[in-house]
Amino acid sequence: MTARWIRAALAGVAALALSLTGCGAGDEASAGTRDTVTVFAAASLTGTFTKLGREFEAAHPGTRVVLNFAGSSALATQIAQGAPADVFASASPATMKTVTDAGDAAGPPAVLVRNQLVIAVPEGNPDRVGGLADLGRPGVKVALCAEQVPCGAAARSALDAAGVRLTPATLEQDVKGALSKVTLGEVDAALVYRTDVRAATGLAAVEFPESARAVNDYPIVVLKHAGNPDGARAFVEHVRSDAGLAVLAAAGFQAPPSR
């Protein structure tokens, strides 16, 4: 079994999975065709990119946007293994660097937006969590993202800046997983992005000053082996347009310093 065969097989599996996540549910389309734009995006972009994908489809009749949301590090690995994708939007420059260093980007990435951590707690904040130090109190169960994904790396930076040591009750593979643990009542708090708490119901956000030490830039790029490079460039232009950035700002994302 050759490495080339394995790469092709992995790509085929990824294409099958992706066919279930398009904005136009029920449409017949294959990833990488000229009328399909396949977008790999960080889990924290789920709400905004779903909306932007639908807008793009409306503006480009006959085009289908297929969205694959997961932790940025997992997406970068999928791209390296040959999964068919046209666009990659990461939650950190570090995970984007994995793709650019491998030569899988068609050009230099552009920073789209920024995001910042908050402490997610149940509405009413029953445990009276006021900052990072409270997460280290006995009996307080905390969910974190695993450190290899951007939200986990940001959480570690913030905790180190605050001098807080804690043992999380769970380590999740993306920010949605960490947030769900609070929603389900399995933990008392989680370190997640501001945008994710804003989009959730039944939760509240506790701001803390150390989050300024762990602001994540979100780069986006057209991929070198895109099956639909024209569609990929058009999609990136759409999300970076004033209208696209307004959708992201409404969700709580911040503009990068250069904008």
Phi, psi and omega per residue, in radians:
M1 nan 2.045 -3.045
T2 -1.501 2.806 3.100
A3 -1.090 -0.618 -3.139
R4 -1.110 -0.722 3.124
W5 -1.118 -0.744 3.134
I6 -1.064 -0.762 3.136
R7 -1.052 -0.748 3.140
A8 -1.152 -0.705 3.136
A9 -1.123 -0.749 3.107
L10 -1.079 -0.722 3.124
A11 -1.075 -0.700 3.136
G12 -1.140 -0.721 3.097
V13 -1.085 -0.774 3.136
A14 -1.084 -0.702 -3.132
A15 -1.104 -0.685 3.114
L16 -1.118 -0.751 3.124
A17 -1.127 -0.724 -3.098
L18 -1.138 -0.491 -3.081
S19 -1.132 -0.235 -3.136
L20 -1.613 -0.067 -2.977
T21 -2.068 0.331 -3.124
G22 -1.263 2.693 3.058
C23 -1.091 -0.656 -3.141
G24 -1.571 1.383 -3.067
A25 -1.028 2.370 3.085
G26 1.616 -0.216 3.113
D27 -1.297 2.583 3.069
E28 -1.626 1.983 3.118
A29 -2.754 2.597 3.117
S30 -1.895 2.463 3.105
A31 -1.065 2.415 3.059
G32 1.603 0.009 3.089
T33 -1.488 2.928 -3.031
R34 -1.176 -0.350 3.127
D35 -1.841 0.276 3.096
T36 -2.219 2.355 3.031
V37 -2.018 2.027 -3.099
T38 -1.730 2.092 -3.028
V39 -2.053 2.139 2.998
F40 -1.702 2.115 -3.048
A41 -2.415 2.569 3.110
A42 -0.983 2.551 -3.077
A43 -0.987 -0.563 -3.119
S44 -1.234 -0.129 3.094
L45 -1.702 0.129 -3.019
T46 -0.945 -0.966 -3.080
G47 -1.121 -0.810 -3.061
T48 -1.238 -0.744 -3.109
F49 -1.266 -0.507 3.036
T50 -1.097 -0.778 3.095
K51 -1.131 -0.807 -3.136
L52 -1.131 -0.605 3.098
G53 -1.119 -0.732 3.110
R54 -1.149 -0.698 3.089
E55 -1.079 -0.732 -3.125
F56 -1.119 -0.739 3.104
E57 -1.072 -0.710 3.137
A58 -1.130 -0.617 -3.130
A59 -1.419 -0.262 -3.123
H60 -2.284 1.347 -3.104
P61 -0.936 2.360 -3.124
G62 1.609 -0.166 3.114
T63 -1.702 2.388 3.100
R64 -2.004 2.319 3.065
V65 -1.741 2.124 3.113
V66 -1.835 2.136 -3.028
L67 -1.943 2.321 3.069
N68 -2.152 1.909 -3.119
F69 -1.847 2.353 3.103
A70 -2.949 -3.107 3.018
G71 -1.086 2.465 -3.050
S72 -1.022 -0.663 -3.123
S73 -1.161 -0.665 3.097
A74 -1.139 -0.705 3.121
L75 -1.128 -0.742 3.115
A76 -1.055 -0.683 3.099
T77 -1.130 -0.744 3.120
Q78 -1.057 -0.741 3.127
I79 -1.099 -0.759 3.136
A80 -1.096 -0.509 -3.124
Q81 -1.514 0.028 3.045
G82 1.731 0.187 3.099
A83 -1.065 2.385 -3.087
P84 -1.259 2.084 3.138
A85 -2.643 2.594 3.135
D86 -1.810 -0.595 -3.054
V87 -2.360 2.487 3.036
F88 -2.202 2.181 3.055
A89 -2.091 1.991 -3.033
S90 -1.830 2.771 3.101
A91 -1.633 0.158 3.070
S92 -2.860 2.626 3.054
P93 -1.092 -0.542 -3.096
A94 -1.102 -0.768 3.131
T95 -1.274 -0.577 3.052
M96 -1.112 -0.621 -3.127
K97 -1.068 -0.548 3.079
T98 -1.019 -0.691 -3.117
V99 -1.327 -0.781 -3.115
T100 -1.201 -0.673 3.122
D101 -1.111 -0.512 3.127
A102 -1.438 -0.043 -3.139
G103 1.343 0.392 -3.081
D104 -1.660 0.022 3.119
A105 -1.725 2.518 3.141
A106 -1.395 -0.247 -3.124
G107 -3.015 -3.047 3.137
P108 -1.209 2.415 3.091
P109 -1.179 2.705 3.039
A110 -1.997 2.407 3.093
V111 -1.323 2.130 -3.080
L112 -1.506 -0.994 -3.104
V113 -2.605 -3.137 3.031
R114 -2.230 2.805 3.106
N115 -2.490 2.727 -3.037
Q116 -2.360 2.583 -3.110
L117 -1.382 2.603 2.939
V118 -2.383 2.989 3.004
I119 -1.704 2.075 3.086
A120 -1.513 2.246 3.115
V121 -2.350 2.818 3.054
P122 -1.092 2.625 3.117
E123 -0.933 2.358 -3.082
G124 1.616 -0.228 3.091
N125 0.838 1.100 -3.043
P126 -1.041 -0.476 -3.132
D127 -1.603 0.086 3.099
R128 0.928 0.844 3.094
V129 -1.343 2.126 -3.111
G130 -2.002 -0.166 -3.127
G131 -3.095 -3.086 -3.082
L132 -1.088 -0.609 -3.110
A133 -1.037 -0.568 -3.126
D134 -1.203 -0.361 3.126
L135 -1.234 -0.337 3.121
G136 -1.572 0.016 3.136
R137 -1.175 2.539 3.090
P138 -1.002 2.379 3.077
G139 1.562 -0.196 3.129
V140 -1.526 2.045 -3.130
K141 -1.603 2.266 -3.036
V142 -2.199 2.402 3.005
A143 -1.813 2.355 3.039
L144 -2.201 2.776 2.935
C145 -1.371 2.636 3.041
A146 -1.065 2.571 -3.008
E147 -1.175 -0.320 3.140
Q148 -1.354 -0.205 3.076
V149 -1.774 2.689 -2.997
P150 -0.979 -0.711 -3.123
C151 -1.163 -0.522 3.094
G152 -1.286 -0.704 3.089
A153 -1.126 -0.694 3.110
A154 -1.150 -0.707 3.120
A155 -1.092 -0.732 3.119
R156 -1.101 -0.714 3.107
S157 -1.080 -0.757 -3.127
A158 -1.168 -0.760 -3.136
L159 -1.137 -0.704 3.101
D160 -1.116 -0.705 3.129
A161 -1.111 -0.560 3.140
A162 -1.537 -0.142 -3.091
G163 1.194 0.520 -3.095
V164 -1.768 2.281 3.062
R165 -2.016 2.240 3.110
L166 -2.581 2.748 3.056
T167 -1.874 1.907 -3.089
P168 -1.166 2.612 3.081
A169 -1.270 -0.436 3.139
T170 -2.742 2.601 3.035
L171 -2.058 2.095 -3.043
E172 -1.824 2.730 -3.063
Q173 -1.461 -0.186 3.013
D174 -2.734 2.979 -3.024
V175 -1.178 -0.556 3.119
K176 -1.122 -0.642 3.100
G177 -1.126 -0.748 3.115
A178 -1.121 -0.747 -3.127
L179 -1.124 -0.672 -3.102
S180 -1.105 -0.494 3.138
K181 -1.145 -0.581 3.070
V182 -1.288 -0.778 -3.136
T183 -1.012 -0.681 -3.117
L184 -1.429 -0.112 -3.135
G185 1.376 0.265 -3.135
E186 -1.408 -0.390 3.058
V187 -2.364 2.916 -3.118
D188 -1.589 -0.390 -3.078
A189 -2.814 2.810 3.069
A190 -2.593 2.575 3.024
L191 -1.620 1.933 -3.077
V192 -2.429 -3.141 3.127
Y193 -1.390 2.606 3.093
R194 -0.944 -0.720 -3.096
T195 -1.102 -0.599 -3.106
D196 -1.233 -0.656 3.100
V197 -1.210 -0.671 3.141
R198 -1.073 -0.608 -3.110
A199 -1.438 -0.218 -3.065
A200 -1.557 2.851 3.040
T201 -1.997 2.545 3.107
G202 1.382 0.182 -3.137
L203 -2.193 2.781 3.083
A204 -2.276 2.727 -3.136
A205 -1.889 2.293 3.034
V206 -1.862 2.013 3.124
E207 -1.386 2.651 3.094
F208 -2.552 2.518 -2.993
P209 -1.134 -0.522 -3.081
E210 -1.184 -0.227 3.137
S211 -1.133 -0.374 3.097
A212 -1.137 -0.338 3.108
R213 -1.470 -0.084 -3.020
A214 -2.400 0.837 3.078
V215 -1.437 2.270 -3.114
N216 -1.788 2.231 2.962
D217 -1.440 2.535 -3.140
Y218 -1.956 1.727 3.101
P219 -1.472 2.669 3.107
I220 -2.347 2.552 -3.091
V221 -2.668 2.610 2.931
V222 -1.409 2.396 -3.072
L223 -1.538 2.588 -3.032
K224 -1.071 -0.672 -3.074
H225 -1.759 0.511 3.134
A226 -1.016 2.335 3.074
G227 -1.311 -0.385 -3.140
N228 -2.324 1.271 -3.059
P229 -1.093 -0.624 3.120
D230 -1.147 -0.774 3.103
G231 -1.130 -0.658 3.123
A232 -1.085 -0.806 3.132
R233 -1.113 -0.678 3.128
A234 -1.144 -0.665 3.120
F235 -1.151 -0.776 3.120
V236 -1.069 -0.724 3.099
E237 -1.074 -0.663 3.139
H238 -1.120 -0.842 -3.090
V239 -1.227 -0.431 3.123
R240 -1.590 -0.053 3.110
S241 -1.231 2.934 3.103
D242 -1.022 -0.700 3.139
A243 -1.162 -0.726 3.125
G244 -1.144 -0.753 3.127
L245 -1.155 -0.501 3.089
A246 -1.155 -0.663 3.083
V247 -1.102 -0.770 3.139
L248 -1.158 -0.713 3.125
A249 -1.127 -0.668 -3.139
A250 -1.120 -0.459 3.114
A251 -1.475 -0.099 3.109
G252 1.848 0.002 3.076
F253 -1.232 2.634 -3.120
Q254 -1.818 2.606 3.059
A255 -1.275 2.484 3.067
P256 -1.165 2.781 -3.055
P257 -0.973 -0.536 -3.049
S258 -1.350 -0.235 -3.071
R259 -1.569 nan nan
